[in-house]
Amino acid sequence: LAVVAHATSTRSPALWAMGAAIENRFPTTAAGRIVGTLNALALELDGWRRRPADFRRALIWATLNWVIDAAALWIILAAFGQRLGPSSVLVAFALANLAAMIPLTPGGLGVVELTITATLVGLGASAGPTAIGVAVYRLFNYWMPIPISALTYFATRSLTRDRALGRDTAPPIQVGHRPHG
């Protein structure tokens, strides 16, 4: 990843040629998609180079997101009786996230669960409780955000539509008005 980031930021002609070759080799890849992605990534990397504070902030938040996610897995596994060392959970978590990058299923569905469970069982965890713990973890990690996001989307859309139509959803503010009581 670091090599690709460096080649992208330096705009290595070899990387662009490789992207074009992949597009030509695989007809299911939309023409210009890989090269366009490389161009967008190069612009983003240029922006981060000019604004190192933004890069550091993004790196900190991304790292924090991963650490909290791995900690949630560790806590859920502990709730199911699997007292594993943090390093075992981090190894399984990292392998699962790497495996999920291969676009076999949406969001690594099935791949993440299998990879985490197999890795932890290989490191000495009990298969049954680990599988249940991983399933519960994925329920919260993958499935719960979907309905919450849908509710948020429709609520935001409704509020935006009401405002666009001139209907204010909040009661008017009355300055200097005191309720009787």
Salt bridges, closest charged atoms under 4 A:
ASP46 OD2 - ARG11 NH2 2.89
ASP46 OD1 - ARG49 NH2 3.66
ASP54 OD2 - ARG51 NE 2.68
ASP54 OD1 - ARG57 NH2 2.67
GLU113 OE2 - ARG138 NE 2.99
ASP162 OD1 - ARG167 NH2 3.23
